[in-house]
Amino acid sequence: MLMAGVAGAGMRPKAPVGPVNHVGLEERVFHPKAPRNWRGAEEKDLRCTIWYPAVDAAVEVKQVIGPPDAPLFEAGMASPHAEFAPSLSPFPLVVLSHGTGGSAEQMAWLGTALAKAGYIAVAVDHPGNNSHAPPTAEGFVLWWERATDLSEVIDGMLADKEFGPRIDTSRVAAAGFSIGGYAALAMAGAQTDISDATALCRVGGAKDTEATGGDHGDRDTTVCHVPEMKALGQNFDEVLRTARKTSGESLARSGESYRDARVKAVFAIAPAMGFTLTQESLHAMKLPVEVVVGSADRIAVARDNADYIHEYVRGSKETVLPNVGHYPFLDTCTAEGKTKMGVYCADDASVNRDAVHAQVAEEAVRFLDRALRM
């Protein structure tokens, strides 16, 4: 385990490593043809935000999340619809998965950094579990379906007439934040035992060593009632009961493999529900894997998630950031966001979110460059 320092409030973020491209920005909506579980979402499509290397003449403008006159988050600098940077070879692709109740744009801090470093990065709004549409119970508890979203986003990107010819299919990686980190690992072959979650997250979030086989008896059950789930029920068990009424088929295959052989490396940021991944499947993974987590994370506690994954994935690397909680891995909050978004913007006073982003993005680029042999 590597303990890494994080720039404090008075320190400047580090400069990015490798080539520095201008960043282009596009959106795509993919409509998979095969039958799939849409998790109760009203819209049956995969809406994506894409960051990519752009020509030097591209004019980057500030991107934000929220009302234009009172934005809540900063989403980096990018040039919408810019021309691609000239290249003699295709670019590697990274698919990005946001956290619970988040959005593709919340991965902008990483997506823009990857584009600057010569990657095409694409993030998807996961059906039933994104900030652009009403949440659904299925969207919150059918985590493995996120891996199917990411696989079909790869399909869509490769079939796209603009992006497809510019993607190197031998250099594809997955990255994600929180439950998005879980999704990235699922694409690498990690398999789920949902009984670990149902045992831990019983009604009221009670803890019982006997009921959990002795593994979770002293664990904090914050994960069973994360803030984003308030609109759906009081705890995980209640939300799961709702999902069972509509998605028994998906629940029945929760333990299957969602390995996508096109994915060659995984970068998981504060991965959540890691304790539901089986030791056998983690141990069998042969891809390069790196996990990053904050030492003060109370949502995806390291010992149940990042530490556990690192322990069982052979050759993996773990980076722990002191004093960093769970939500500094969201985009940087504006003054308006700090006023209105509560816990999502309430970082420890010693933590500079921009510096966290710069450090983790630099580590991600370094890891992916090595793993994909750029």
N, C-alpha and C positions, 0 to 999 in steps of 0.2 A: 504494500500500500504506500502511495506517495502522498505526503502532505504538502500541499502547494500554497504558497502565500498569495493573498489577493490584495491588489492595490487599494489603499484606504481612501478616505474622502479627499485627501489633499494630494494624491498621486495621480499622474497621468497614465492612461492605459498604454500598453505597449503597442508599437507599430506592428502591422500584420507581417507575416513571413511570406517569402516567395514573391511571385509576380503580383503586381497590383493593377488589375483591370478596372475599367469603369463598369458599372453595374446596370444591366438592362432589366426591365420588369415586364412580365406578360401575365395574362390569366388564360386559363383553359377550363372548359367544362367537358368532362368525359362521361359518355353514356355507355357503360358496359352492356354488351348484348346478352351475355349469359345470365340466367336467373341467379339472384343473390339475395342475401338478407340485408334490407335497407334499414333495419332497426327502428321501424316505426316512423322514419323521417317522411315529411310531406313531399319533399323534392327527391326524385330518384335520379340523382346524378352526383358526380364527384367534382367539386369545384376546387380548382387549384391555383396557387400563386407560384410563379416561376421567376427565379433570379438567374441571370446568366452573364457571361463576359461580353461586354459591349465595346464598340469602337471608341477610340480616344476622343472623338468629336461628340460623343453622347453628352447631353446636358443633364446632369443628375439634379433632382429636386427632392426636398424633404417629403418622406412618406409618413403618414400618421394613421392611428386607429381611433375611431370615434368621430364625433361631429367636427366638420372642418373648422368651425369657429371656436370650438372648445375641445380639442382632441385629448384623449386620455393616455395614449401611448405614442412614443416615437417609433417609427418602423424603418429607420435608416434612410440612406440617400440612394436613389435609383432613377433611371431614365426610362419611362414607359415607352414601349414599342421601339426601342433603339435597335440599330443594326448590330448584328453579331460582330464580335472582335474577329479579325482575320486569323485563321489558323490552318496549318498544313495537316493537322490531325484532329480527329473528333475529340470532344470534351468528355470527361467522366461525369457520371450522373449520381446525385445523392437524393434519395427520397426522404422527406422529413415528416414526422408525425407529431402533432401538437398534444398538449396535455388535456386533461379532463375539462370540458367546458370552454376550451380555448378556440383558436382559429389558426388557419394557415398563416395569416399575417403575424401571429405571435412568434413565429419562427424567423421573422425578418432579420433579427440581429445575427443569426447564424447563416441564413440564406445569402445575405449580402456579403458576408465575409467569405463564404465559399465561392461566390461568383467572382469576387476580387482575385481569388487565388486560382481561378481557371476552371471552376466546376460549374455545371448546370445543377441548380438545386430547385426541387419542386416540393411544395407542401400542399397537403389536401385538407379540406374541411371534412372531418369524419361525420358521416350521417348520424343524426340523433344525439350528437355530443359535440356541438360547436356553438359559438356565441352568435351566429347569424340566424339561427332557427330555434324554435322551441325544443327544449331537451326532451328525450324520451328515456324511459326506464331501460329499454333494450340498448340504447346508445351508451349507457353507463356501465352495464354489466356484461355485455358480450364483447369483451376486449379482443378476443382472437379474430373477430371480424375486421378489426383494424388492419391486420396483416393482409386480408383479401383486398382491402381498399388500396393499400400500397402496391400490391402486385398488379392490380388493374390500372393504377396510375403509371406504372412502368410500361404496361402494354400501350396505354394511350400516348405516352411520350414518344415511344418508338414508332408508333403509327402516324404521328403528327408530321405533316409535310415540311414544317419549318424546323422543328427540333429533332425529329428522328434521324435525319442524315448527319446531324452534328453530335450524336451521342456515341461514345465508345462502349459497346455492349459488353466488353470484357472488363470494364471498370465501373461497376455499379455498387453503391453502398447504401446503407440505411442508417438514419439517425433519428432520435426522437427525445422528447422531454416528458418526464413523468410516465403516465400510462403509454405515451408515445415511445418511450424507451423500451417498455415491454414489447410494443408492437414491432420495433426494429429487431429485437432479440427473437421474436417469434418467426420473423422472416429468415433468421439464421438457423432455425430448427429447434428452438426452445419450445417445449410442450407444457401445457397447463394441467394442473390438478385443481379444479375449482373447489373441491372439498376443503382445501386448506383455507380458502376464504370463507366458505359457509360456516366452518367450525369456529373460526375466529370472530366472524361478524354475525353472531346470533342476535336475536332481538335484544335491543338495549346495549349491544356491544359488550356483553358480559364476558369475563375472562374465566376460563376453567381449564386447568392443566389436564385433567382427565379427558375432557371433551376434545381437546386438541392434540391428544397423543403426547403431551408433555412438551411440544415444540413451541407453543405460543402462549403458555400460561402466564408469563410476566410481561407480555407485550402491550404497548399502548395501542388502543384500537382507533386512533384518529383516522386511520385509513378507511374505517368502516362508515364514517360519516363526514366525508370531506365537505368543505363549504359549498362546492359547486352542486352538490346533490340535494340541497335543502328543498328545492321546488318539487322534488319527486317523492320524498319520504324521509323518515327520521333516521334510517340506517340502511346499510347494504342489504340486510336480510329482507327488509320490506320491499325495496326496489327489485330485488331478485324475484320475489313472489309475483310481482306484477309482470316481469318479463317472461316468466314461465308460461303465462297464459297465451302468449303469442309466439314464442320462440323456442319451443321444446326441441325442435329439430337442430337448431344451432347449439343449444346447451348440450345436446347429446353428442355432438362432435367437438366439444370444447377441448378435449384432450388430444385431438389429432395434430399432426404436424402441418404447419403452414410454411414450411421451408420453400423459399424461392431461390432456385439454384443460380439465378442471375446476380444475387447479392453476394458480394465478396468480402465485405467488412461491415462492422456495426459499431457506432458510437452512441452510447446511451447516457443521457443526462438526467440525473436524479430519477432513475427508473423506479416506477411504482409497481405494486403487485408482483414484485420479483419472487417473493416467498411462495407464490403459487406455481412457479416453474419447477419442474421435476429435476432432481439432482442428476438423474440418468441422462436426460436430454441435454442439460447444460454441459455435463462432462463429455458428451459425445460430439459437441460442437467443435469444428476444426477451423473456423474462420477467425481472423484477427478481431478482437473485441476490446474496447476500452469503455470504462464507466467513469463518470464524474459525479460527485455528490458533495453537498455542503454538510459540514459537521453539525450545523444547527437545524438540519431538516427535520421537521416534526410531522410532515405529511408522508414522505417516502423515507422512513428512517433507515439509515445506512445499513444497520446490522441485518435487517429483514430483506433488504433489496440489493444495493450496490455491493456491500460486503459479501453477501450470500452468493451473488452472481460471480463475483471475482474469485471466490473460494472454489467454485465448481467448474468454471470455464478455464480449461488449461491454457496457460500462456497469456491470459488476459491481463490488462493493466487497470489499476484503480487510482484515481486522483481525488483527494479529499480537500475541499476548500474551507479553511477555518472561518467560523462565524457566519457562514452563508447558509440561509434557510432554503426553502423550496422555491419561492416565487421570484428571487432575483434572476431566474432563468427565463422569465417572461421579458418582453420588450421593456425598455426604459420608460418609466412613468413621467408624464408631464406634471406641471404644478396642479392642473385640474385633476389629473388622475390620482395624485397623492391625496387630494381632498375627497374624491368620490369613490375610489376603488378599495379603500380599507386594507385588508390583509394582503391584497395582491401588490400593493405598493409600499407596505410598511416594513422596509428592510432594517436590519440592525444599523445603528449609526456609524459603525466602523466599515460598512460595506458600500463600495461604489459600484453600482450596477453596471455602468459602462465598462469599468475595469474588469469586472467578472466576465462580461461578454467577450471583451478583447482577449482575456487570458484563455478562456475555454475555446473560443474560435481559433486561436492560434494553435492550441493543442489538437483540436479537431483536424485542422489542415495538415499539421505535422503527421498525425496518425494516419490520415487517409492517404497522404502522399506516399508514405512508407508502405501501407497495406496494399495500395493499388499500384505501387511502383511507377509513380509518375516521373 
